[in-house]
Amino acid sequence: GELAVLEYRVFYRRRFAEAAFASCRDVQLPATGGHAIATMCGRYGAELCTAQRWLDFQGDKNNGLAPLQIQFLLLEDGEPG
């Protein structure tokens, strides 16, 4: 058999993840007027979405979008990565 990557872990600094999430949080879809993040955070929608939940949804292979399982691990400043 051939070898393949089925899942992997990504280490982000929490500060980076929070900033990326904040830059997307208030983006609205012109067609609906709703927040784009609502479609990018799974069952949590826009109101309950956090940076970790947003990344978890992006990396969930069961969402129909991610090609494989991706586990996002957020590191605090000063924490070794």
Stockholm file with secondary structure:
# STOCKHOLM 1.0

chainA/1-81         GELAVLEYRVFYRRRFAEAAFASCRDVQLPATGGHAIATMCGRYGAELCTAQRWLDFQGDKNNGLAPLQIQFLLLEDGEPG
#=GR chainA/1-81 SS CCCCCCEEEEEEEHHHHHHHHHHHHTCBCTTTCSBGGGGGSGGGTTTSCCHHHHHHHHTCGGGSSCSSEEEEEEECTTCCC
#=GC SS_cons        CCCCCCEEEEEEEHHHHHHHHHHHHTCBCTTTCSBGGGGGSGGGTTTSCCHHHHHHHHTCGGGSSCSSEEEEEEECTTCCC
//
